[in-house]
């Protein structure tokens, strides 16, 4: 298949980060009764597959809506971190990362997406990994976990200060292990916000 969907489907039973409000996806009109179908969505920006921008954690940080469209396309690189509790810079020593690349980290954690453990015991991205990505000029990082790190969110801040956008809650990354040539399309909704829901697709070349 030339295209691989890396998103969780958004529905009314989406798990949310502890402390965030529950999502509501409500059908407000029906074709059979009203002639049209329509839905109302109430959600945090940080539910399901989404992208964090600098305004999420940096004072005066840029909102996602200010980025040009070309920021959301790039050559993909997959990092196999399966079985690890943390991804450190050593994992980057065996891969070639170019400026503008989209780096995806596969922990195989998306299998826990609807389990309580998903938000409690997820693996992390180390500060050294984040700092090395900034040095290499990566454009975006994505992972199949709810966050790169935990409070005080030092890896988040290193990445965002380095203008690396962050995609959380990806899935199907295992299917990219071993793929040498693929591109990533990661399009967030153009909302004037710190972060936004994002549709992420891998194009196998």
Secondary structure, DSSP 8 states (H G I E B T S, - for coil): --EEE------TT----TTS---EEEEEE-HHHHSS-EEEEE--TTSSSEEE-GGGTSTT---GGGS-GGGGEEEEEEEE-TT-SEE-GGGGTTS---TT-EEEEE-S-GGGTTSTHHHHS--EE-HHHHHHHHHHT--EEEESSS-S--TT-HHHHHHHHTT-EEEES---GGGGTT--SEEEEEEE---SSSEEEEEEEEEE-
